[in-house]
Amino acid sequence: MEKDEAVQTLQSYPNHLSWITAIASMRNAPNTMGLRIRMPDGGAGWLVFRLHKFSLSHLIMHTEQGNAVEVGTQLLRHLDKQYPNLDTYAENIHESDPHLPAFKALSFFENFSRVEMRRPAMNPFQNKYFPELHKKSNQSAI
């Protein structure tokens, strides 16, 4: 997929995107691309990423139909086949992401882990850790 189609496809992503993979960020990046796959068993999905001179980054993967591990594995294999000499970096993958086993099956390794990727996603308007941040104030600014 070229950039316009990749950004359009990204709009159908059903999960929360971090600021680095948000639609606006990917739209503003000059090197956003994507892959789409349809497998003989009916599995289907897509992968949007950014292409750099020496690497691939900002991977966002979605399975539209079928087994997420199988679809994810095939998408990553196809990506590697198209760009065999580029390092690939994926970040902000939640530990419950159904594609995580596909990364592990293809020898991706975890370089570091953020606590945000290991805890349940929270509604930013219901912050149980700092509830005072979301209370309305009766004081007006001067």
Backbone as a chain_set.jsonl record, in Angstrom:
{"seq": "MEKDEAVQTLQSYPNHLSWITAIASMRNAPNTMGLRIRMPDGGAGWLVFRLHKFSLSHLIMHTEQGNAVEVGTQLLRHLDKQYPNLDTYAENIHESDPHLPAFKALSFFENFSRVEMRRPAMNPFQNKYFPELHKKSNQSAI", "coords": {"N": [[0.837, -1.18, 0.0], [0.491, 2.19, -0.795], [1.179, 5.439, 0.682], [-1.283, 7.031, 1.047], [-3.334, 5.091, 0.916], [-2.493, 3.429, 2.998], [-2.76, 5.107, 5.269], [-5.503, 5.577, 5.144], [-6.411, 2.96, 5.557], [-5.486, 2.569, 8.142], [-7.298, 4.035, 9.581], [-9.329, 2.295, 10.137], [-8.504, 0.839, 12.268], [-9.186, -0.865, 15.216], [-8.284, -0.505, 17.847], [-6.696, 1.402, 20.515], [-4.34, 3.838, 19.539], [-0.959, 4.767, 20.069], [0.625, 7.981, 20.555], [2.755, 8.083, 18.763], [2.058, 6.419, 16.72], [-0.343, 7.339, 15.945], [-3.04, 8.331, 13.795], [-2.764, 10.931, 12.711], [-0.005, 11.362, 13.11], [1.105, 9.342, 11.501], [0.093, 10.111, 9.033], [1.396, 12.542, 8.669], [4.007, 11.75, 8.44], [6.601, 11.248, 6.084], [7.069, 8.753, 5.036], [5.241, 6.619, 5.272], [3.815, 3.442, 4.81], [2.218, 0.376, 3.666], [1.056, -3.067, 4.002], [-1.081, -5.581, 2.746], [-2.825, -8.595, 3.31], [-4.297, -11.59, 2.12], [-5.188, -14.724, 2.894], [-5.148, -18.209, 1.781], [-6.789, -19.741, 3.473], [-8.724, -17.998, 4.241], [-7.977, -16.132, 6.082], [-7.181, -12.737, 6.83], [-5.602, -9.54, 6.757], [-3.768, -6.558, 7.711], [-0.811, -4.469, 7.632], [0.668, -1.592, 8.709], [3.35, 0.659, 8.363], [6.466, 2.478, 8.82], [8.898, 3.378, 6.496], [12.318, 3.633, 6.492], [15.671, 4.709, 5.655], [17.514, 2.78, 6.656], [15.955, 1.127, 8.177], [12.801, -0.276, 9.363], [9.892, 0.899, 10.927], [7.439, 1.763, 13.5], [5.292, -0.124, 13.43], [2.015, -1.245, 12.868], [-0.397, -3.561, 13.273], [-3.147, -5.471, 12.095], [-5.607, -7.954, 12.295], [-8.123, -8.83, 10.207], [-9.704, -10.99, 9.695], [-9.728, -14.381, 10.699], [-7.026, -16.319, 12.211], [-5.1, -14.524, 14.399], [-2.378, -14.882, 15.035], [-1.402, -16.455, 12.924], [-2.025, -14.823, 10.687], [-0.583, -12.52, 11.407], [2.033, -13.584, 11.484], [2.419, -14.216, 8.773], [2.204, -11.66, 7.631], [4.446, -10.387, 8.775], [6.487, -12.007, 7.755], [6.217, -11.483, 5.02], [6.815, -8.763, 5.022], [9.515, -8.88, 5.805], [10.523, -10.268, 3.638], [10.172, -8.427, 1.581], [11.827, -6.359, 2.449], [14.576, -7.295, 3.164], [17.086, -6.488, 4.142], [16.784, -4.567, 6.042], [16.616, -3.38, 9.379], [14.042, -4.036, 11.739], [11.773, -2.402, 13.771], [9.481, -2.605, 16.327], [7.206, -1.101, 18.495], [5.501, -0.346, 21.593], [3.678, -2.467, 21.885], [1.091, -4.097, 23.264], [1.003, -6.444, 25.961], [-1.133, -8.17, 25.752], [-1.761, -8.203, 23.112], [-2.925, -9.89, 20.284], [-1.142, -10.473, 18.239], [1.395, -10.637, 19.228], [2.634, -13.232, 19.719], [3.316, -13.84, 17.071], [5.386, -12.059, 16.458], [7.299, -13.025, 18.259], [7.609, -15.629, 17.271], [8.994, -15.166, 14.962], [11.461, -14.412, 15.775], [11.717, -11.813, 16.805], [12.843, -9.706, 19.388], [12.505, -8.62, 22.778], [13.503, -5.524, 23.674], [13.192, -3.565, 25.622], [10.729, -2.887, 28.142], [7.699, -1.213, 28.717], [5.736, -0.074, 31.42], [3.156, 0.643, 30.771], [2.463, -1.077, 28.761], [1.933, -3.379, 30.005], [-0.148, -3.214, 31.741], [-3.725, -3.011, 32.235], [-5.537, -1.21, 29.761], [-6.523, 2.128, 30.316], [-9.284, 4.34, 30.742], [-8.684, 7.59, 29.922], [-10.108, 9.575, 31.132], [-10.943, 8.621, 33.494], [-9.041, 8.32, 35.665], [-7.775, 6.286, 37.919], [-5.556, 6.427, 39.523], [-4.81, 9.073, 39.866], [-7.194, 10.723, 40.608], [-7.857, 13.367, 41.102], [-6.905, 14.825, 38.99], [-8.816, 14.885, 37.089], [-11.045, 16.101, 38.068], [-13.487, 18.596, 37.998], [-12.849, 22.0, 38.365], [-13.982, 24.611, 40.458], [-12.848, 27.005, 40.449], [-11.909, 29.853, 38.646], [-9.679, 30.825, 36.059], [-7.424, 33.569, 36.267]], "CA": [[0.0, 0.0, 0.0], [1.161, 3.483, -0.746], [0.87, 6.213, 1.871], [-2.69, 7.409, 1.202], [-4.109, 3.891, 1.222], [-2.078, 2.96, 4.325], [-3.392, 5.984, 6.266], [-6.936, 5.283, 5.078], [-6.586, 1.659, 6.194], [-5.236, 2.753, 9.566], [-8.502, 4.591, 10.197], [-10.214, 1.206, 10.556], [-7.893, 0.119, 13.385], [-10.166, -0.796, 16.311], [-7.673, -0.322, 19.163], [-6.063, 2.69, 20.791], [-3.004, 4.052, 18.979], [-0.151, 5.715, 20.828], [0.838, 9.214, 19.796], [3.728, 7.904, 17.688], [1.409, 5.695, 15.62], [-1.657, 7.941, 15.717], [-3.318, 8.585, 12.38], [-2.149, 12.21, 12.317], [1.448, 11.167, 13.044], [1.433, 8.53, 10.318], [-0.246, 10.927, 7.862], [2.414, 13.583, 8.521], [5.308, 11.143, 8.148], [6.761, 11.136, 4.632], [7.46, 7.407, 4.625], [4.259, 5.63, 5.72], [3.449, 2.455, 3.781], [1.489, -0.731, 4.255], [0.888, -4.353, 3.324], [-2.357, -6.236, 2.982], [-2.712, -10.014, 2.994], [-5.473, -12.446, 2.125], [-4.627, -16.072, 2.874], [-6.038, -19.222, 1.198], [-7.754, -20.237, 4.455], [-9.674, -16.933, 4.545], [-7.37, -15.142, 6.963], [-6.898, -11.474, 6.159], [-5.16, -8.48, 7.655], [-2.891, -5.529, 7.15], [0.3, -3.973, 8.431], [1.095, -0.252, 8.319], [4.678, 0.879, 8.936], [7.243, 3.558, 8.226], [10.105, 2.927, 5.822], [13.462, 4.535, 6.612], [16.812, 4.284, 4.851], [18.138, 1.577, 7.203], [15.072, 0.391, 9.08], [11.348, -0.192, 9.325], [9.444, 1.201, 12.287], [6.049, 2.165, 13.709], [4.437, -1.195, 12.928], [0.659, -1.383, 13.378], [-0.901, -4.762, 12.609], [-4.542, -5.795, 12.405], [-6.206, -9.114, 11.637], [-9.529, -8.584, 9.907], [-10.397, -12.278, 9.72], [-8.847, -15.524, 10.871], [-6.158, -16.452, 13.37], [-4.202, -13.364, 14.454], [-0.976, -15.312, 15.032], [-1.069, -16.879, 11.559], [-2.043, -13.645, 9.817], [0.557, -11.698, 11.811], [3.269, -14.237, 11.045], [2.543, -14.057, 7.325], [2.482, -10.25, 7.351], [5.844, -10.104, 9.13], [7.336, -12.703, 6.776], [6.148, -10.737, 3.768], [7.571, -7.528, 5.246], [10.936, -9.231, 5.781], [10.87, -10.663, 2.267], [10.263, -7.204, 0.785], [12.911, -5.508, 2.947], [15.399, -8.243, 3.937], [18.304, -5.895, 4.698], [16.46, -3.488, 6.972], [16.215, -3.724, 10.746], [12.633, -3.739, 11.977], [11.498, -2.043, 15.156], [8.079, -2.459, 16.714], [7.14, -0.667, 19.888], [4.181, -0.133, 22.181], [2.817, -3.628, 21.659], [0.571, -4.517, 24.566], [1.248, -7.873, 26.216], [-2.313, -8.954, 25.37], [-1.962, -8.099, 21.667], [-2.941, -11.241, 19.719], [-0.056, -10.638, 17.273], [2.678, -10.753, 19.922], [3.294, -14.504, 19.425], [3.877, -13.811, 15.709], [6.685, -11.399, 16.581], [8.202, -13.947, 18.944], [7.867, -16.77, 16.382], [9.943, -14.741, 13.923], [12.697, -14.023, 16.464], [11.79, -10.458, 17.345], [13.133, -9.806, 20.81], [12.125, -7.462, 23.571], [14.652, -4.73, 24.076], [12.776, -3.002, 26.905], [9.292, -2.976, 28.348], [7.082, -0.095, 29.426], [4.661, -0.527, 32.3], [1.889, 0.875, 30.083], [2.173, -2.212, 27.881], [1.662, -4.553, 30.835], [-1.324, -3.023, 32.588], [-4.933, -2.804, 31.426], [-5.73, 0.14, 29.229], [-7.431, 2.906, 31.155], [-9.949, 5.488, 30.179], [-7.929, 8.732, 30.448], [-10.996, 10.455, 31.887], [-11.24, 7.959, 34.76], [-7.727, 7.951, 36.157], [-7.916, 5.844, 39.306], [-4.343, 6.738, 40.265], [-4.801, 10.5, 40.157], [-8.551, 11.187, 40.283], [-7.969, 14.82, 41.197], [-6.553, 15.423, 37.706], [-9.975, 14.928, 36.208], [-12.16, 16.761, 38.728], [-13.702, 19.961, 37.52], [-12.566, 23.005, 39.373], [-14.906, 25.748, 40.519], [-12.063, 28.223, 40.38], [-11.654, 30.311, 37.279], [-8.336, 31.393, 35.863], [-7.401, 35.04, 36.202]], "C": [[0.879, 1.238, 0.0], [0.604, 4.284, 0.43], [-0.62, 6.505, 2.057], [-3.559, 6.21, 1.576], [-3.767, 3.361, 2.615], [-2.736, 3.797, 5.421], [-4.897, 5.745, 6.295], [-7.24, 3.962, 5.784], [-6.43, 1.773, 7.704], [-6.461, 3.316, 10.292], [-9.48, 3.51, 10.652], [-9.662, 0.429, 11.748], [-8.778, 0.255, 14.618], [-9.592, -0.487, 17.688], [-7.063, 1.068, 19.292], [-4.67, 2.728, 20.153], [-2.249, 5.031, 19.869], [0.096, 6.948, 19.962], [1.818, 9.024, 18.649], [3.147, 7.148, 16.495], [0.012, 6.232, 15.341], [-1.812, 8.277, 14.236], [-2.662, 9.881, 11.914], [-0.633, 12.082, 12.191], [1.839, 10.398, 11.787], [1.124, 9.302, 9.028], [0.841, 11.962, 7.606], [3.799, 13.036, 8.218], [5.45, 10.948, 6.639], [6.921, 9.697, 4.134], [6.514, 6.311, 5.122], [3.85, 4.746, 4.55], [2.651, 1.348, 4.446], [1.481, -1.967, 3.382], [-0.498, -4.87, 3.66], [-2.199, -7.694, 2.563], [-4.087, -10.672, 3.04], [-4.949, -13.856, 1.915], [-5.635, -17.07, 2.301], [-7.102, -19.739, 2.174], [-8.78, -19.179, 4.857], [-9.126, -15.875, 5.477], [-7.01, -13.883, 6.188], [-6.458, -10.445, 7.192], [-4.264, -7.495, 6.945], [-1.845, -5.098, 8.163], [0.683, -2.605, 7.867], [2.406, 0.016, 9.048], [5.312, 2.096, 8.289], [8.555, 2.989, 7.71], [11.171, 4.008, 5.927], [14.619, 3.971, 5.781], [17.404, 2.958, 5.331], [17.215, 0.726, 8.067], [13.6, 0.556, 8.721], [10.896, 0.065, 10.754], [7.949, 1.49, 12.301], [5.058, 1.135, 13.147], [3.09, -1.21, 13.645], [0.025, -2.515, 12.585], [-2.333, -5.03, 13.045], [-4.981, -7.022, 11.609], [-7.689, -8.828, 11.45], [-10.351, -9.855, 10.01], [-9.363, -13.373, 9.909], [-8.02, -15.455, 12.139], [-5.111, -15.343, 13.35], [-2.725, -13.758, 14.412], [-0.555, -15.707, 13.624], [-1.027, -15.687, 10.601], [-0.844, -12.751, 10.131], [1.877, -12.269, 11.352], [3.471, -14.046, 9.552], [2.823, -12.603, 6.935], [3.942, -9.912, 7.645], [6.81, -10.806, 8.178], [7.374, -11.944, 5.454], [6.935, -9.426, 3.878], [9.068, -7.799, 5.166], [11.392, -9.62, 4.379], [11.023, -9.427, 1.369], [11.469, -6.342, 1.166], [13.886, -6.338, 3.785], [16.624, -7.624, 4.611], [18.043, -4.769, 5.688], [16.12, -4.046, 8.346], [14.765, -3.303, 10.93], [12.402, -3.521, 13.455], [10.001, -1.889, 15.36], [8.056, -2.041, 18.173], [5.693, -0.447, 20.294], [3.206, -1.249, 21.809], [2.376, -4.125, 23.027], [0.766, -6.019, 24.728], [0.042, -8.749, 25.866], [-2.609, -8.874, 23.871], [-1.917, -9.496, 21.057], [-1.835, -11.509, 18.702], [1.302, -10.838, 17.93], [3.353, -12.102, 19.693], [3.887, -14.573, 18.013], [5.248, -13.145, 15.72], [7.701, -12.354, 17.193], [8.564, -15.135, 18.053], [8.906, -16.434, 15.318], [11.192, -14.096, 14.523], [12.825, -12.536, 16.75], [12.097, -10.621, 18.824], [12.77, -8.5, 21.499], [13.367, -6.762, 24.069], [14.39, -4.054, 25.422], [11.258, -3.058, 26.961], [8.809, -1.771, 29.139], [5.928, -0.63, 30.267], [3.299, -0.353, 31.619], [1.487, -0.301, 29.193], [1.864, -3.486, 28.674], [0.446, -4.38, 31.73], [-2.538, -2.788, 31.692], [-5.027, -1.362, 30.944], [-6.761, 0.853, 30.085], [-8.1, 3.986, 30.325], [-9.245, 6.719, 30.746], [-8.787, 9.684, 31.264], [-11.427, 9.838, 33.215], [-9.942, 7.434, 35.344], [-7.827, 7.572, 37.627], [-6.689, 6.163, 40.152], [-4.282, 8.198, 40.692], [-6.174, 11.095, 39.846], [-8.694, 12.702, 40.32], [-7.616, 15.509, 39.879], [-7.767, 15.616, 36.813], [-11.211, 15.497, 36.881], [-12.289, 18.157, 38.166], [-13.489, 20.92, 38.67], [-13.601, 24.106, 39.303], [-14.167, 27.058, 40.441], [-11.842, 28.6, 38.926], [-10.252, 30.901, 37.215], [-8.435, 32.9, 35.755], [-6.432, 35.464, 35.135]], "O": [[1.881, 1.311, 0.711], [-0.337, 3.849, 1.093], [-1.163, 6.247, 3.132], [-4.418, 6.309, 2.452], [-4.651, 2.895, 3.334], [-3.222, 3.242, 6.406], [-5.496, 5.714, 7.37], [-8.218, 3.863, 6.524], [-7.168, 1.137, 8.457], [-6.631, 3.089, 11.49], [-10.365, 3.779, 11.464], [-10.282, -0.537, 12.195], [-9.092, 1.373, 15.028], [-10.356, -0.229, 18.617], [-6.933, 1.805, 18.314], [-3.919, 1.755, 20.227], [-2.82, 6.003, 20.363], [-0.199, 6.941, 18.767], [1.727, 9.736, 17.649], [3.68, 7.227, 15.388], [-0.737, 5.63, 14.573], [-0.828, 8.479, 13.524], [-2.069, 9.922, 10.837], [-0.041, 12.635, 11.264], [2.79, 10.763, 11.096], [1.836, 9.15, 8.036], [1.177, 12.234, 6.453], [4.676, 13.783, 7.783], [4.499, 10.52, 5.985], [6.907, 9.46, 2.926], [6.952, 5.187, 5.366], [3.576, 5.228, 3.451], [2.433, 1.378, 5.657], [1.839, -1.933, 2.205], [-1.019, -4.615, 4.747], [-1.521, -7.994, 1.58], [-4.923, -10.351, 3.885], [-4.34, -14.154, 0.887], [-6.839, -16.817, 2.327], [-8.19, -20.131, 1.754], [-9.619, -19.433, 5.721], [-9.744, -14.824, 5.649], [-6.588, -13.952, 5.034], [-6.885, -10.477, 8.346], [-4.033, -7.588, 5.739], [-1.971, -5.326, 9.366], [0.987, -2.482, 6.68], [2.561, -0.353, 10.212], [4.776, 2.669, 7.34], [9.231, 2.22, 8.394], [10.963, 5.148, 5.51], [14.525, 2.858, 5.264], [17.758, 2.107, 4.515], [17.643, -0.283, 8.627], [13.216, 1.395, 7.906], [11.462, -0.496, 11.692], [7.282, 1.466, 11.267], [4.098, 1.498, 12.467], [3.03, -1.189, 14.874], [-0.08, -2.436, 11.361], [-2.688, -4.842, 14.209], [-4.752, -7.109, 10.402], [-8.418, -8.612, 12.418], [-11.53, -9.823, 10.361], [-8.265, -13.31, 9.356], [-8.279, -14.64, 13.025], [-4.33, -15.232, 12.405], [-1.911, -13.049, 13.82], [0.53, -15.338, 13.175], [-0.1, -15.561, 9.801], [-0.166, -12.279, 9.219], [2.748, -11.536, 10.884], [4.581, -13.746, 9.111], [3.595, -12.346, 6.01], [4.597, -9.23, 6.856], [7.849, -10.244, 7.834], [8.433, -11.784, 4.847], [7.632, -9.031, 2.944], [9.806, -7.043, 4.536], [12.522, -9.329, 3.985], [11.897, -9.387, 0.503], [12.059, -5.677, 0.315], [14.011, -6.11, 4.988], [17.146, -8.196, 5.568], [18.975, -4.092, 6.123], [15.425, -5.056, 8.465], [14.318, -2.321, 10.337], [12.784, -4.344, 14.288], [9.34, -1.133, 14.648], [8.808, -2.574, 18.99], [4.792, -0.373, 19.458], [2.052, -0.993, 21.464], [3.202, -4.526, 23.848], [0.703, -6.773, 23.757], [0.194, -9.959, 25.702], [-3.609, -9.426, 23.411], [-0.954, -10.226, 21.291], [-1.609, -12.662, 18.336], [2.268, -11.179, 17.248], [4.566, -12.125, 19.486], [4.86, -15.293, 17.789], [6.172, -13.619, 15.06], [8.824, -12.476, 16.705], [9.703, -15.6, 18.077], [9.614, -17.317, 14.832], [11.888, -13.329, 13.857], [13.939, -12.041, 16.923], [11.65, -11.586, 19.445], [12.735, -7.432, 20.887], [14.178, -7.339, 24.794], [15.285, -3.984, 26.265], [10.593, -3.253, 25.944], [9.44, -1.362, 30.114], [5.226, -1.549, 29.846], [2.383, -1.134, 31.875], [0.305, -0.493, 28.907], [1.572, -4.533, 28.096], [0.052, -5.324, 32.414], [-2.395, -2.412, 30.529], [-4.639, -0.427, 31.644], [-7.745, 0.257, 30.524], [-7.548, 4.473, 29.339], [-9.212, 6.878, 31.967], [-8.26, 10.51, 32.009], [-12.181, 10.448, 33.973], [-9.771, 6.224, 35.498], [-7.95, 8.444, 38.487], [-6.776, 6.168, 41.38], [-3.761, 8.517, 41.76], [-6.303, 11.89, 38.914], [-9.558, 13.26, 39.644], [-7.992, 16.663, 39.672], [-7.74, 16.425, 35.885], [-12.312, 15.397, 36.338], [-11.288, 18.82, 37.892], [-13.903, 20.668, 39.801], [-14.045, 24.489, 38.22], [-14.789, 28.118, 40.372], [-11.614, 27.735, 38.08], [-9.725, 31.407, 38.205], [-9.405, 33.439, 35.221], [-6.252, 36.66, 34.905]]}, "num_chains": 1, "name": "protein.A"}
